[in-house]
């Protein structure tokens, strides 16, 4: 067909399905007649021409390909991407939630480029103004996603070009999506961690308020889910608040490592245009810069650490939930959950199910799975960036969203549940004072190992007699140990048992209130950390 001349060959080509390669070949074929007196080549022969032996044609081919609509990485490719691969590869469906962070990071990078002189101040201003428009479109939900927008970076840069023209192409000077995506996610995550920490501290505050208000309520404490010793309801509450305090400490410790700037690292080797990374970090609200460009683009520790923090916190919430699920059952009846956090049965009208607590318990398992899964993704990846890392974002977003819901639900459950002090007292039994009996003899000078056996013998005696420990008389106890006197009757008090544990962290009223005061002081002392802005 080519031997019959261009006028005949081009219409025939136009009738075939469009492809970038066919278009490029047609342009190259037409251009060759203008730049070379050589005989025209057929399309079949043209496809076999080496770039080395046909430089004018190769140059025209490159020009044609460069003029096509393409990916950010598309200059090296000449074939269309498989539609399934495009779907497999895209991340805009979930990373679009980082749109504002991507905009802000790009603004900062434009300012940094201008300081090096690689772009002019006017170009910087045009880039910033255009990015402002794009950001407002995302906020107004008017941003139009188009074919080829494989991720938030591609979408924003494509739209920026539509808004301000070719100068948009200068924004990516010296920047890679490798350092760009790491910057976006760190910017996105650092603000969410502050929010999550606020929810966690609100939960701790509610626990403190209830513990202080309900300090006089005693209840059975358990080991192996068996009745063990007398404690206070407030003591139980604060046992979980102590774990939540550690969670608060962990998220505070994590925050500075998240707020570390990778931008300016390029694809892996660094930035060739002298970008001042310290100034860029200050501009974007980062505490410091990543010290090594290769590590900067491959580091996902901050994702793993966030997932680990969330998993640990959820383990604590799950154990707390399990306790309350048991305590709210008819067999215990210690607490009654609010209707706002319970559901009924579709069959049994009498049921009131602790669904909120069961979901907290269940979601903890899912977040543990997310953490384990992502750590398995990371373990086999070579230095530096790998596409595997894209698997981080859905898990990270799910982790943050789940934690946001769970912390608020837990706070709502705790703030609204009602306790039944009488049921808690009914759960106490005199055999739980067997340790107090042993401690009575210790105060009489008997070695503890002996008192432990003596108290055990007293428990067996009460069982054989079919009475409680408190029903045993001095005459009953004397054969077990001569140290028993009539004042032994004073130990048969649950309140006194709790009060006897008056050491720091114990179950006495004074100790419990001291624990509340310490937690409140901790919250106050660290309050300034919550006002950090980026």
C-alpha positions as CSV (number, residue, x, y, z in Angstrom):
1,X,0.0,0.0,0.0
2,X,2.8,2.4,0.7
3,X,4.2,2.1,-2.9
4,X,1.0,3.7,-4.2
5,X,1.8,7.0,-2.5
6,X,0.8,8.9,0.7
7,X,-2.5,10.3,-0.6
8,X,-3.8,6.7,-0.9
9,X,-2.1,5.2,2.0
10,X,-3.3,7.6,4.7
11,X,-7.0,7.2,4.2
12,X,-6.6,3.5,4.3
13,X,-4.8,3.8,7.6
14,X,-7.5,6.0,8.9
15,X,-10.0,3.3,8.4
16,X,-8.2,1.0,10.8
17,X,-8.7,1.1,14.6
18,X,-6.7,3.9,16.2
19,X,-3.5,3.1,18.1
20,X,-0.7,5.4,19.2
21,X,1.8,3.2,17.4
22,X,-0.1,3.4,14.1
23,X,-0.4,7.2,14.4
24,X,3.3,7.6,15.1
25,X,4.2,5.4,12.1
26,X,1.9,7.5,9.9
27,X,3.5,10.7,11.0
28,X,7.0,9.3,10.6
29,X,6.1,8.0,7.1
30,X,4.6,11.3,6.0
31,X,7.6,13.3,7.4
32,X,10.2,11.1,5.6
33,X,9.2,12.4,2.2
34,X,10.1,15.9,3.3
35,X,13.4,15.2,5.0
36,X,14.9,12.5,2.7
37,X,15.0,11.8,-1.1
38,X,15.1,8.1,-0.4
39,X,12.3,5.9,-1.8
40,X,9.3,5.5,0.3
41,X,9.1,2.5,2.6
42,X,6.1,0.3,3.1
43,X,4.6,0.3,6.6
44,X,5.7,-3.3,6.9
45,X,9.3,-2.4,6.1
46,X,9.1,0.7,8.2
47,X,8.3,-1.3,11.3
48,X,11.6,-3.2,10.9
49,X,13.8,-0.1,10.5
50,X,16.4,0.2,13.2
51,X,16.6,3.5,15.2
52,X,20.3,3.4,14.5
53,X,19.9,3.3,10.7
54,X,16.9,5.6,10.5
55,X,17.6,8.5,12.8
56,X,15.4,11.1,11.0
57,X,12.4,8.7,11.2
58,X,13.2,7.8,14.8
59,X,13.3,11.5,15.8
60,X,9.9,12.0,14.1
61,X,8.6,9.0,15.9
62,X,9.7,10.3,19.3
63,X,8.2,13.7,18.6
64,X,4.9,12.1,17.6
65,X,4.8,9.9,20.8
66,X,5.7,12.9,23.0
67,X,2.7,14.8,21.6
68,X,0.3,12.0,22.6
69,X,-1.7,12.0,25.8
70,X,0.3,9.7,28.1
71,X,1.0,8.6,31.7
72,X,3.6,10.5,33.8
73,X,5.9,7.6,33.1
74,X,4.7,6.9,29.5
75,X,7.6,8.4,27.4
76,X,9.4,5.1,27.2
77,X,6.4,3.0,26.2
78,X,4.9,2.7,22.7
79,X,2.1,0.2,23.3
80,X,-1.3,0.8,24.9
81,X,-1.7,-0.5,28.5
82,X,-3.9,-3.5,29.0
83,X,-7.3,-2.2,30.4
84,X,-7.2,-4.9,33.1
85,X,-3.6,-3.8,34.0
86,X,-4.8,-0.2,34.2
87,X,-7.5,-1.2,36.7
88,X,-5.0,-3.4,38.5
89,X,-2.5,-0.6,38.8
90,X,-4.7,2.4,39.6
91,X,-5.0,3.8,43.1
92,X,-7.0,7.0,42.6
93,X,-10.1,5.2,43.9
94,X,-8.6,5.2,47.4
95,X,-5.6,7.7,47.4
96,X,-7.9,10.5,46.3
97,X,-8.5,11.2,50.0
98,X,-5.0,12.6,50.0
99,X,-5.9,15.3,47.4
100,X,-5.3,18.2,49.7
101,X,-2.0,16.9,51.0
102,X,-0.9,16.3,47.4
103,X,-1.8,19.9,46.5
104,X,-0.1,21.4,49.5
105,X,3.0,19.3,49.1
106,X,3.2,20.4,45.4
107,X,2.8,24.1,46.4
108,X,5.7,23.7,48.8
109,X,7.8,22.0,46.2
110,X,7.1,24.7,43.6
111,X,8.3,27.3,46.1
112,X,11.4,25.2,46.8
113,X,12.2,25.0,43.1
114,X,11.9,28.7,42.6
115,X,14.4,29.3,45.3
116,X,16.9,27.3,43.3
117,X,16.3,29.4,40.2
118,X,15.3,26.3,38.1
119,X,11.9,27.9,37.7
120,X,11.0,31.6,37.8
121,X,9.0,33.4,40.4
122,X,6.2,33.9,37.8
123,X,6.2,30.2,37.1
124,X,6.1,29.5,40.8
125,X,3.1,31.8,41.3
126,X,1.3,30.3,38.3
127,X,1.8,26.8,39.7
128,X,0.6,27.8,43.2
129,X,-2.4,29.6,41.8
130,X,-3.3,26.7,39.6
131,X,-2.9,24.2,42.4
132,X,-5.2,26.4,44.6
133,X,-7.9,26.1,41.9
134,X,-7.4,22.3,41.7
135,X,-7.6,22.0,45.5
136,X,-10.8,24.0,45.6
137,X,-12.4,21.7,43.0
138,X,-11.6,18.7,45.2
139,X,-13.2,20.5,48.2
140,X,-16.3,21.4,46.2
141,X,-16.5,17.8,44.8
142,X,-16.4,19.2,41.3
143,X,-13.0,17.7,40.3
144,X,-13.6,15.6,37.1
145,X,-11.7,12.4,37.0
146,X,-10.7,11.4,33.5
147,X,-9.3,8.2,31.9
148,X,-5.7,7.9,32.6
149,X,-5.9,9.4,36.1
150,X,-4.2,6.4,37.7
151,X,-3.5,8.1,41.1
152,X,-4.0,11.4,42.9
153,X,-0.6,12.7,41.7
154,X,-1.4,12.0,38.0
155,X,-4.9,13.5,38.3
156,X,-3.8,16.7,40.0
157,X,-0.9,17.3,37.5
158,X,-3.2,16.6,34.5
159,X,-5.8,19.0,35.8
160,X,-3.1,21.6,36.6
161,X,-2.0,21.5,33.0
162,X,-5.6,22.1,31.9
163,X,-5.8,25.1,34.2
164,X,-2.4,26.9,33.6
165,X,-1.0,25.2,30.5
166,X,2.5,23.9,29.8
167,X,4.2,25.4,32.8
168,X,2.5,22.7,34.8
169,X,5.1,20.3,33.4
170,X,7.8,22.1,35.4
171,X,6.3,21.1,38.7
172,X,7.7,17.6,38.6
173,X,11.3,18.8,38.0
174,X,13.6,16.7,40.2
175,X,10.6,15.1,41.9
176,X,9.5,11.4,41.7
177,X,6.2,9.9,42.7
178,X,8.3,7.8,45.0
179,X,9.1,10.8,47.3
180,X,5.8,12.5,46.5
181,X,3.5,9.7,47.7
182,X,5.6,9.2,50.8
183,X,5.3,12.9,51.6
184,X,1.5,12.9,50.9
185,X,0.8,10.0,53.2
186,X,2.9,11.4,56.0
187,X,1.1,14.7,55.8
188,X,-2.2,12.9,55.7
189,X,-1.4,10.6,58.6
190,X,0.1,13.2,61.0
191,X,-3.1,15.1,61.2
192,X,-5.2,11.9,61.6
193,X,-3.0,10.8,64.5
194,X,-3.7,14.0,66.4
195,X,-7.4,13.4,65.9
196,X,-7.2,9.7,67.0
197,X,-5.2,10.7,70.0
198,X,-7.9,13.2,70.9
199,X,-10.5,10.5,70.8
200,X,-8.3,8.2,73.0
201,X,-7.7,10.9,75.6
202,X,-11.5,11.6,75.7
203,X,-12.0,7.9,76.6
204,X,-9.4,8.1,79.3
205,X,-11.2,11.3,80.7
206,X,-14.5,9.5,80.8
207,X,-12.9,6.6,82.7
208,X,-11.4,9.1,85.2
209,X,-14.7,10.8,85.7
210,X,-16.6,7.6,86.4
211,X,-13.8,6.2,88.6
212,X,-13.9,9.3,90.8
213,X,-17.7,9.4,90.9
214,X,-18.2,5.7,91.7
215,X,-15.2,5.0,93.9
216,X,-17.2,3.5,96.7
217,X,-18.6,0.6,94.7
218,X,-16.9,-2.7,95.4
219,X,-17.0,-5.8,93.2
220,X,-15.3,-9.1,92.7
221,X,-11.9,-9.1,90.9
222,X,-11.1,-12.2,88.8
223,X,-8.1,-14.2,87.8
224,X,-8.6,-17.1,85.3
225,X,-12.2,-15.7,85.2
226,X,-12.6,-17.1,88.8
227,X,-13.6,-15.0,91.7
228,X,-10.3,-13.9,93.4
229,X,-10.3,-10.8,95.6
230,X,-12.4,-7.7,96.4
231,X,-11.6,-4.7,94.3
232,X,-13.4,-1.5,93.5
233,X,-15.4,-0.9,90.3
234,X,-13.2,2.2,89.9
235,X,-10.1,0.1,90.3
236,X,-11.2,-2.1,87.4
237,X,-12.0,1.0,85.3
238,X,-8.6,2.5,85.9
239,X,-6.9,-0.8,85.1
240,X,-8.0,-0.3,81.5
241,X,-7.4,3.4,81.6
242,X,-3.7,2.6,82.5
243,X,-3.4,0.6,79.3
244,X,-5.0,3.4,77.3
245,X,-2.5,5.8,78.8
246,X,0.3,3.6,77.4
247,X,-1.5,3.7,74.1
248,X,-1.5,7.5,74.3
249,X,2.3,7.5,75.1
250,X,2.9,5.2,72.1
251,X,1.1,7.4,69.6
252,X,2.9,10.5,71.0
253,X,6.2,8.6,70.5
254,X,5.2,7.7,66.9
255,X,4.2,11.2,65.8
256,X,7.7,12.6,65.2
257,X,8.7,9.7,63.1
258,X,5.6,10.2,60.9
259,X,6.3,13.9,60.7
260,X,9.6,13.4,58.8
261,X,10.0,14.8,55.3
262,X,11.0,12.5,52.4
263,X,10.4,15.1,49.7
264,X,13.5,16.1,47.8
265,X,14.8,12.6,47.7
266,X,13.7,12.1,44.1
267,X,13.3,8.5,42.9
268,X,16.0,7.3,45.1
269,X,19.3,9.1,44.6
270,X,18.4,12.6,45.7
271,X,17.5,15.9,44.1
272,X,19.9,17.3,41.4
273,X,18.7,20.9,41.6
274,X,19.9,21.9,45.0
275,X,16.5,22.0,46.7
276,X,16.9,23.1,50.3
277,X,15.2,20.2,52.1
278,X,15.4,21.8,55.6
279,X,13.6,24.9,54.3
280,X,11.1,22.7,52.5
281,X,10.4,20.8,55.7
282,X,9.8,24.0,57.6
283,X,7.5,25.2,54.9
284,X,5.4,22.0,55.0
285,X,5.4,21.7,58.8
286,X,7.7,18.8,59.2
287,X,10.0,18.3,62.2
288,X,13.0,17.0,60.3
289,X,14.0,15.5,57.0
290,X,14.7,11.8,56.2
291,X,18.5,11.5,56.5
292,X,19.0,9.2,53.5
293,X,17.2,9.5,50.1
294,X,17.2,5.7,49.4
295,X,15.7,5.0,52.8
296,X,13.2,7.9,52.4
297,X,11.5,6.4,49.4
298,X,11.5,2.9,50.8
299,X,10.6,3.5,54.4
300,X,7.2,2.4,55.4
301,X,8.0,1.9,59.1
302,X,5.6,4.7,60.0
303,X,2.8,2.7,58.4
304,X,3.7,-0.4,60.3
305,X,4.1,1.5,63.5
306,X,0.7,3.1,63.1
307,X,-0.9,-0.3,62.4
308,X,0.9,-1.7,65.4
309,X,-0.3,1.1,67.6
310,X,-3.8,0.6,66.4
311,X,-3.6,-3.2,66.9
312,X,-2.3,-2.8,70.4
313,X,-4.9,-0.3,71.3
314,X,-7.6,-2.5,69.8
315,X,-6.3,-5.4,71.9
316,X,-6.9,-3.3,75.0
317,X,-10.3,-2.2,73.8
318,X,-11.1,-5.8,73.0
319,X,-10.2,-7.1,76.5
320,X,-12.2,-4.2,78.0
321,X,-15.2,-5.1,75.8
322,X,-14.9,-8.8,76.8
323,X,-15.1,-7.9,80.5
324,X,-18.2,-5.7,79.9
325,X,-19.9,-8.3,77.7
326,X,-19.5,-10.8,80.6
327,X,-20.5,-8.3,83.2
328,X,-23.6,-7.3,81.2
329,X,-24.9,-10.9,80.9
330,X,-27.8,-12.0,83.0
331,X,-25.6,-14.3,85.0
332,X,-23.6,-11.3,86.2
333,X,-25.8,-8.3,85.8
334,X,-23.1,-5.9,87.0
335,X,-23.7,-3.4,84.2
336,X,-26.4,-2.4,81.8
337,X,-25.5,-1.1,78.4
338,X,-27.4,1.9,76.9
339,X,-29.9,1.1,74.2
340,X,-27.9,3.4,72.0
341,X,-25.2,0.8,71.8
342,X,-27.2,-2.4,71.9
343,X,-29.4,-4.3,69.5
344,X,-32.1,-7.0,69.8
345,X,-32.8,-10.4,68.3
346,X,-34.9,-11.0,65.2
347,X,-36.4,-14.0,66.9
348,X,-36.1,-13.7,70.7
349,X,-37.8,-10.5,71.9
350,X,-36.2,-10.6,75.3
351,X,-32.7,-10.2,74.0
352,X,-30.5,-7.2,74.4
353,X,-27.2,-7.8,72.7
354,X,-24.0,-5.9,73.4
355,X,-23.3,-5.5,69.6
356,X,-21.1,-2.4,70.0
357,X,-18.8,-4.3,72.4
358,X,-18.8,-7.4,70.2
359,X,-17.9,-5.4,67.2
360,X,-15.0,-3.7,69.0
361,X,-13.8,-7.2,69.9
362,X,-14.2,-8.4,66.4
363,X,-12.6,-5.4,64.7
364,X,-9.5,-5.9,66.8
365,X,-8.9,-9.2,65.0
366,X,-9.3,-7.5,61.6
367,X,-6.7,-4.8,62.4
368,X,-4.3,-7.4,63.6
369,X,-4.7,-9.1,60.2
370,X,-4.0,-5.8,58.4
371,X,-0.8,-5.3,60.4
372,X,0.4,-8.9,59.8
373,X,-0.5,-8.7,56.1
374,X,1.4,-5.5,55.4
375,X,4.4,-6.7,57.3
376,X,4.5,-9.8,55.1
377,X,4.3,-7.5,52.1
378,X,7.3,-5.5,53.2
379,X,9.6,-8.3,54.3
380,X,10.6,-9.4,50.8
381,X,10.9,-6.1,49.0
382,X,14.4,-5.1,47.8
383,X,15.7,-1.6,48.3
384,X,14.3,1.0,47.4
385,X,10.8,1.7,46.1
386,X,8.6,-1.1,44.9
387,X,5.0,-1.1,43.7
388,X,4.2,-3.5,46.5
389,X,4.2,-0.5,48.7
390,X,0.9,0.6,47.2
391,X,-0.7,-2.2,49.3
392,X,0.0,0.0,52.3
393,X,-2.6,2.7,51.6
394,X,-5.9,0.8,51.8
395,X,-4.8,-1.0,55.0
396,X,-3.6,2.3,56.5
397,X,-6.8,4.1,55.5
398,X,-8.9,1.3,56.9
399,X,-6.9,1.3,60.1
400,X,-7.3,5.0,60.7
401,X,-11.0,4.9,59.9
402,X,-11.6,1.9,62.1
403,X,-9.7,3.4,65.0
404,X,-11.7,6.6,64.7
405,X,-15.0,4.7,64.9
406,X,-13.9,2.3,67.6
407,X,-12.5,5.0,70.0
408,X,-15.7,7.1,69.7
409,X,-18.0,4.0,70.1
410,X,-16.0,2.9,73.2
411,X,-16.3,6.3,74.8
412,X,-20.0,6.4,74.1
413,X,-20.5,2.9,75.6
414,X,-18.5,3.8,78.8
415,X,-20.2,7.2,79.2
416,X,-23.7,5.8,79.0
417,X,-23.7,2.4,80.7
418,X,-25.2,2.0,84.1
419,X,-23.8,0.0,86.9
420,X,-25.7,-2.1,89.5
421,X,-23.7,-1.9,92.8
422,X,-26.1,-4.4,94.5
423,X,-25.4,-7.0,91.8
424,X,-21.7,-6.4,92.1
425,X,-21.9,-7.0,95.9
426,X,-23.9,-10.2,95.3
427,X,-21.1,-11.4,93.2
428,X,-18.8,-11.3,96.2
429,X,-18.4,-14.4,98.4
430,X,-16.7,-15.0,101.7
431,X,-14.2,-17.4,100.3
432,X,-12.7,-14.4,98.4
433,X,-11.5,-13.3,101.9
434,X,-9.4,-16.4,102.4
435,X,-6.2,-14.4,101.5
436,X,-7.3,-11.8,104.1
437,X,-7.5,-14.7,106.7
438,X,-3.9,-15.7,105.8
439,X,-2.8,-12.1,106.1
440,X,-4.5,-11.8,109.5
441,X,-2.2,-14.6,110.8
442,X,0.8,-12.9,109.1
443,X,0.1,-9.9,111.3
444,X,0.2,-12.3,114.3
445,X,3.7,-13.3,113.4
446,X,3.0,-16.5,111.5
447,X,5.1,-17.1,108.3
448,X,3.0,-16.5,105.1
449,X,3.7,-20.0,103.7
450,X,2.2,-21.5,106.9
451,X,-0.7,-19.1,106.9
452,X,-1.5,-20.0,103.3
453,X,-1.9,-23.7,104.2
454,X,-3.9,-22.8,107.3
455,X,-6.3,-20.6,105.4
456,X,-6.7,-23.4,102.8
457,X,-7.6,-25.8,105.6
458,X,-10.2,-23.3,106.9
459,X,-11.8,-23.1,103.5
460,X,-12.0,-26.9,103.4
461,X,-13.5,-26.9,106.9
462,X,-16.2,-24.4,105.9
463,X,-17.0,-26.5,102.8
464,X,-17.3,-29.6,104.8
465,X,-19.5,-27.9,107.3
466,X,-21.6,-26.3,104.6
467,X,-21.0,-22.8,105.9
468,X,-19.1,-19.7,104.9
469,X,-15.7,-18.8,106.2
470,X,-17.3,-16.0,108.2
471,X,-19.5,-18.6,110.0
472,X,-16.4,-20.4,111.4
473,X,-15.9,-19.6,115.1
474,X,-12.7,-19.0,117.0
475,X,-13.2,-22.5,118.4
476,X,-13.4,-23.9,114.9
477,X,-10.2,-22.1,113.9
478,X,-8.0,-22.7,117.0
479,X,-7.2,-26.3,116.1
480,X,-5.7,-25.0,112.8
481,X,-3.5,-22.3,114.5
482,X,-3.2,-21.0,118.1
483,X,-2.8,-17.5,116.8
484,X,-6.5,-17.1,116.0
485,X,-8.3,-14.8,118.4
486,X,-11.7,-13.2,118.6
487,X,-10.7,-10.2,116.5
488,X,-10.6,-12.5,113.5
489,X,-14.2,-11.6,113.0
490,X,-13.2,-8.1,111.9
491,X,-11.7,-9.3,108.6
492,X,-15.1,-10.5,107.2
493,X,-15.7,-7.3,105.4
494,X,-15.4,-6.7,101.7
495,X,-14.9,-3.0,102.1
496,X,-12.1,-3.6,104.7
497,X,-10.5,-6.0,102.3
498,X,-10.4,-3.5,99.5
499,X,-9.2,-0.8,101.9
500,X,-6.3,-3.0,103.2
501,X,-4.7,-2.7,99.7
502,X,-3.5,0.8,100.4
503,X,-0.3,0.8,98.5
504,X,0.3,2.9,95.4
505,X,-1.9,1.4,92.6
506,X,-4.0,-0.6,95.0
507,X,-7.7,-0.9,95.5
508,X,-8.1,1.3,98.6
509,X,-10.3,4.4,98.2
510,X,-7.3,6.7,98.7
511,X,-5.2,4.8,96.2
512,X,-7.8,4.8,93.6
513,X,-8.4,8.5,93.9
514,X,-4.6,9.0,93.7
515,X,-4.6,7.0,90.4
516,X,-7.3,9.3,89.1
517,X,-5.3,12.4,90.0
518,X,-2.2,11.0,88.4
519,X,-4.1,10.3,85.1
520,X,-5.6,13.7,85.1
521,X,-2.2,15.3,85.7
522,X,-0.8,13.3,82.8
523,X,-3.5,14.5,80.5
524,X,-2.9,18.1,81.6
525,X,0.9,17.9,81.3
526,X,0.6,16.5,77.7
527,X,-2.2,18.8,76.6
528,X,0.1,21.1,74.8
529,X,1.0,18.2,72.4
530,X,-2.5,18.3,71.1
531,X,-2.3,21.8,69.9
532,X,0.4,21.1,67.3
533,X,-0.4,22.5,63.9
534,X,1.2,21.6,60.6
